[in-house]
Amino acid sequence: MNVLYPVFAMFVLTISVAMRLAALRYSAVSKGKVDGKFYAAYVGEEPEYLRVTARHLTNLLEIPVLFYIGCLLAFVTHQSGVLIVGLAWAYVALRVIHTLVHLGSNVVLMRFRVFALSVFVLVALWVTLFVGLATR
C-alpha cells in the first residue's frame, strides 16, 4: 500500500478548486460582475460565491499541510500499513465531502461536522505515526 496516493488525490482536489476559482473570477470580470481592478489590491466588494470559493481554497492550504507532512513522514519511516493508508484515504474523502458541502449547499453545521471529523482523522493519523515511531 502506498501512502503517497492520497497525497496525489489531495493535490488534485486543491488544484481543482484553484482552477475553479480562476475560471469563476475570469468569468466574473469578463461579464462585468467584478471590476478587474479589485484583484490588484482586493479592495472593495467581491460576490459571495467568489469569496466562498477563495476562502475554501485558502482552507485547503492550511490544515492539509499537516496531512501532507504526516504522509511524507509515514513514507520515509516506512509506516504505510493498512491503518495509516486507511486514515489517509479517510482524510481525503472527508475533505472531498467538505469541498462539496462548502462549494455546494454550504450548510454550516454539516460543513463543520465534516471538517471536525477530518481533523479527528488527521489527529488519529499523527497519533498512529507517533506510536509507530515510539515502538521501534
C-alpha positions, 0 to 999 in steps of 0.5 A, a space after each residue: 500500500 502506498 501512502 503517497 496516493 492520497 497525497 496525489 488525490 489531495 493535490 488534485 482536489 486543491 488544484 481543482 478548486 484553484 482552477 475553479 476559482 480562476 475560471 469563476 473570477 475570469 468569468 466574473 470580470 469578463 461579464 462585468 460582475 467584478 471590476 478587474 481592478 479589485 484583484 490588484 489590491 482586493 479592495 472593495 466588494 467581491 460576490 459571495 460565491 467568489 469569496 466562498 470559493 477563495 476562502 475554501 481554497 485558502 482552507 485547503 492550504 492550511 490544515 492539509 499541510 499537516 496531512 501532507 507532512 504526516 504522509 511524507 513522514 509515514 513514507 520515509 519511516 516506512 509506516 504505510 500499513 493498512 491503518 495509516 493508508 486507511 486514515 489517509 484515504 479517510 482524510 481525503 474523502 472527508 475533505 472531498 465531502 467538505 469541498 462539496 458541502 462548502 462549494 455546494 449547499 454550504 450548510 454550516 453545521 454539516 460543513 463543520 461536522 465534516 471538517 471536525 471529523 477530518 481533523 479527528 482523522 488527521 489527529 488519529 493519523 499523527 497519533 498512529 505515526 507517533 506510536 509507530 515511531 515510539 515502538 521501534 
